[in-house]
Amino acid sequence: MVLRTDGTNCDRETFHAFALAGGEPRMVHINQLRAGEEKLADYHILVIPGGFSYGDDVHSGKILAVELTSFLQEQLQEFVDAGKPVLGICNGFQVLVRTGLLPAARMGEIRAALIANDSGRFECRWVNLRVEDTRCVFTRGLAGRVLNLPVAHGEGKFYTGEDTLQEIEQAGQVVFRYAGPGGEPTGDYPQNPNGSLNAIAGICDPAGRVLGLMPHPERFVERTQHPNWRRHIFSEPLGLAIFKNGVDYARQI
Ligand SMILES: NC(=O)CC[C@H](N)C(=O)O
């Protein structure tokens, strides 16, 4: 299920990515879920794509998170508890964090936030990411790799209290970090586009099935989407690998 609402703007690219990865995506508007015309339980994997849901009003992702928590909390919690994977990209990551599904996989338990970039502006460019060795189902086979993916956000600084930061580090929930060209994590601008604590670009829940990340893997599912595609030989556009992993995992549930 590619879940969209007013202001979502990466839904078609995300749909395309899942289709390329071998999935059978369907686009669902949140009103269809609220009206009961669609049920999460009929799906195997959920993605909340990027964009500006409800115009980033109040805070990016806030209103959609409140909507999900107010009207669909039970369905969502059941979906996650059933072991089905959830992906939140950029605005989707912001939503997952504001529902509590990240980092704790519990609706209503909000323990982190994505706040305004340190630069004070929208950051739109390609960055390097180091993939950590975690139990995240979306990054199987990618640990230790350095990915190139674009970011495009104004509120991407991962922020939380010292206790939660330590907890997610110890539990191996940090999946992606902003890095220099050699893969070394960095807090330095512009390699770290937002000033995220511990250079965090993406995290998963303790079970590794809920993933949220600020960069956009759906924008690198074709070789020619990379700005340097003429010079680099890619075995595979690595954004696509994330969707393939998700589809493969969902298939065997
Ligand atoms: N590309 C996106 O999903 C952007 C997310 C959000 N609107 C922000 O600017 O932070």
The ligand as a Gaussian input file, in Angstrom:
#p B3LYP/6-31G(d) Opt

LIG

0 1
 N       10.747000      15.344000       0.446000
 C       10.090000      15.337000       1.574000
 O        9.393000      14.360000       1.904000
 C       10.131000      16.596000       2.391000
 C        9.621000      16.420000       3.790000
 C        9.199000      17.713000       4.445000
 N        8.204000      18.381000       3.676000
 C       10.408000      18.587000       4.711000
 O       10.664000      19.513000       3.975000
 O       11.123000      18.350000       5.638000

